[in-house]
Amino acid sequence: MLDVSDDVRAEIGDEEADRLLAGDNAPGAYDCTSCRTPGNTEQERTSTVLFVGQETAVLAFAHATCVPSQVVAVSEDQLRGAVRSITGEDSAPPTAEASHAPPVPAASHASTSYFPGPAAPAPSPAPVPSPGSPVAVSHTPAPSGHAPVPQQAVLGVTSGVVLVGQEACAALVVEPTAPIIRPGSIGHGDEFLQLLSEQGFAPVVDLGRPPAPNPGWSVLLAMGRLHAVLMPAPGGGRPVAWWQAHSPMPLSEGWRSAVGRSQKVLVYAAAAGTIGTQPREDQLRAALDRAAARGALVGASMPLAGT
């Protein structure tokens, strides 16, 4: 009961695709690469998902109800991390959860984000989503008499389950470690929320209602871990990474279950210093409520990539 898309077939070849469809190379039992719960190719419709890096590729399987069969381009480092998680060689410790309290959000990850803007080259060490997308920067203090030194912006991302109305929803909270300025700007004000508003994020004033969808944006999960938040490419075509984890970010079972039910992720963002590090999901929710009450929170609802 396998689905092999035309894109996957083109990558793996007709012979291998036909063997999969005939059941010769089908895995039988598997863990869904999206929701990470068990599946079986002989009992339910299953999508083939091909992760393609610069040098290697990995064929994975997912419930057809989670994601369609597709080819997903990822970095080589991400692909190797996924292989380690499949083979059990990933040594990262699991996220701790307190038995007497709500689940602890998965450990925050930091990475680089990008905002479309006036054409300008990005620093060469950074992965660039498109030739015209400069890196958002923050300024760090410099010795007296010298101009501030621009540094590549770093975002912290925390996962948690947020109660919206009566529904437990998978959420990501994005917060920079320092103020963000507009690409090319010489000012020192924090323009993070304004930049996101220009990209379709909306102010959040009440966490009792989910934020509106942001067309073209999505969240990339693979092997049950968070890999990236994707945005529309400035020139059209395949989406590019707005935020990308340096290493795949582990997600709690509760978070994966919530996204498996709804097939969406609520992405909230706040300026540096607004939310802070919160050890429990109830404290994370309280911090989000305070930010929303002050008008310091934006958000968007996003589907899983490929859905």
N, C-alpha and C positions, 0 to 999 in steps of 0.2 A: 504493500500500500504506500509506495514511495512516490513523491512528486519530484521530478527533475526538470527544472526550468530550462529554457533555451540557452540562457546565459551560462548556467552550470554545465550543460551539455557541451557547449562550445569550448569550455575550459578543460573538461576532463576527457572529451572525445566520445564519439558515438559508441565505440565498443565498450568502454567502461560504464557509460550511462545505461546501455542495454543490459549489462550484467547486473547492475543495481536494480533495475526494474524487474528483471527476472528473478531477483532474490538471491542470486549467487553470492554477491558481496554485501548484502544487507546485514546490518548488525544484530537484528532481532531486538533485544532489549537495549535501551540507551537512556542517557540522561539528556533531557531537552537542553539544547545550547542556549535557549532564551530564558525559560523559567526554572531550569535546573531540576525539574521533577521527572520521575521515570516515564518512559514511553516504550512502545513496542511496535516495530514496523509491520508485524504480522497481525496486529489487532487494531491499529488506528492509523489514519492518514498521517504521513510523516514527510516533512520537507527536508530536502538536501540543501545544506548551506555551506558554500565553499568560501573559506577565508583565505585571501590571497595576499602574501607579502611580497617584498622585493625579490626574494630568492626561493621561497618555499610556499606551499599551500597546504591547507588542512581541510578535509571534508568532514563536516559535522552534521548532526541530525537534530531536528526540532519538531515539536507538534505542529501540524499544519494550521491549527487554530491559534498558535502563537506568532509564527512568522511564515511567509511564503518561501519557496525555494528561491535562492538568490546567490549572487556573488558579492562578497563584502571585502572591500580593500582595506587592509590594516597595515600598520607598520611591522617591520620584521621583528622588533622587540616584543610587540604585543602578541604576535603569532607564536613566538617562542614561549612567552608566558602562558598562553593558552595551552600549548602542548604540555608544559610542565604541570598545569593543573589537571589535565586529562590523565597523565601518566602517574600522578601522585608525587611528582618530584618537587612541587611547589612547597617550600618550607615556611611560607608565611603563616603565622599563628592565626587561628580562627578568632573572629570577633567575640569578645566576652559579653555575656548577658547576665544581668543580676536576676536571681530567681524571685526576689521580693519586689521588684520594680518593673516598670515597662521596659521593653527591649532597648538596649543601648544602641545608638546609631553606629553604623559601621565607621571605622576609623576615617577621619578626614584625609583627603588627598589634595595635594597641590599640583598645579600644572599651569600651562600658559594658555591664554585666550587671545582671540583675534577679533578685531572689529573692522568691517569695511570702511574705507575712507579715501581721502585723496591719494592718488597713485604715489607710492613710495616704496622702496625696497625694504624688506625686513632684514634683520641681522642674519647673517649666513648660518649660524649654528641652529637657528630655530626652524622647525618644519613650517612651511608657508602654505596656506590653503590655496591661495591664488596670487598671481603676480601683483595684483593691485590692492592687496590687503595688508596694511602695515600693522605692526604690533602695538597694542595699547601699552603705555608706559606709566610708571610712577617715578617721582623724583625723590632722591635721597639727599640729605644734607651734604653740603660740600664745605671745605675750609673757607674761612672768611676771605672775601675778595674773589671767589671763584663761582662760576655758574653751577646750579644744581646738576647732578649727574643722573641722566635718564637710565632707568633699569627696566628690563623686561617685566611686565606685570605678571604677578603670580596669584592664582585664585585657589582658595580652599573650597573643597566640596564635601559636604556631609550628607549621608543618606539617613532617612528616618521615615517612620510611618506616621502620618498626620491624619487625625480624624476630621473629615470634612462633612458636616451634617451628621449622618449616621453611617458614613462609609469610611473605612480605613484605607487611606490612599498612600501609595509609594511616592515619596517626595525627595528632592535633592535641594539642598540649600547652598548657594554659591556666595562666597564673601571674599573679597580681595584682602591680602595682608597689608595693603597700603593704599592710599588714595589713587584713583585712576584718572588720568587726564586724556583729553581727546588727542588722537594721533596728529602730530604736527603742531599742537598747541604749546605755547610757552607759559601758560598760566599754571597756577598751583592748586586750583579748586578741584574737588572730586566730582568728576563727570560720569561716573560709572552708571548710575541709574538713568541719566539722560541718554547715554549711548545705547543702553538696552531698550529704552522706550522708542528710540528711533529704529530699532530692529524688531519691533512688534511686541515687546513685553508691555504689560499693562499694570498700572498701580493696583496694589492689593490693599483693600481697606477692611475686608472681612474674611477671615480664614474659614468661615462657615460655608463659603461658596468657592468652588474651584475656579482658578483663573482661566481666562478664555484661551482657546488654542492659538498657537502661533504658527501659521501655515509655513511649511517647508522645514521646520525645526523638528528634530527627533532625538531619541536617546538610543545609543548603541550598546546593547548587552551581548555578551558572548561568553559561553561556558559558565553562565550564572554570575558573571562579574561585569562591572561597569567599565566600559572602554572609552566612551566619548559622548559629548553632546554635539550633534551635527546641526549645521545651518545651511541655508541655500547658498550655492556658489554665486559670487557676485556676477559672473558672466553666464550663469545658467549651467545646466549639466548636473553631474552627480554631486550630492551635498558634500561639504567639507567640514572638518572638525573645528568647532568654535572653542571647545574645551576638550583636551585629550589627556587621559591619565598617563603618567610616566610608567606605571605598571597597573595591570587590571585591578580594579578596586573591588574587594570582597563585599558582598551584600548579605544581610541577614535573611534567614528563611522567611520571616514575617514580611520583609520588604518584597522578596521575590513572589511570595504568595499573593500579596496585594496587587502587584503589577500583572501577575498572571490572570487575575480576575478582571481587571479593568483594561488591560493593554494600553495603559497610559501612565505617564509620570508627571507629577506636578513639580515644576522647577521654579524655586523662589530665589531672588537675589537681593542682596542688601549691600550698602556701602561698608567700607572697612570699619571695623570696630562696633558694628551695629548688633550683631548676633553673638559673636564670640564662641568659645568652645563650651558646648553643653554636654554633660556626661550622660544625660538620660533624655528619652524622647519627650517626656512631659515638660522638661525644662526647655528643650528645643522649641516646643510648641509655644510656651510662655514667651520666649524671646521673640518668636515670629509675631505673636499677638501684639507685643509692645512696639515692634517695628512698624506693623501695619497701622496701629493707632497714631503713630507719629508721622505717617505718610512716607516712611523710609523703606518701603518694600515694594518690589515689582515681581511679577510672576507670569508664567505661561504654562499651559497644559500641552504635553508633547506625547505623541505616540512612540512606540518602539520603532527603531529604524527598520524599514522594509514592510511595515504594515500599512 
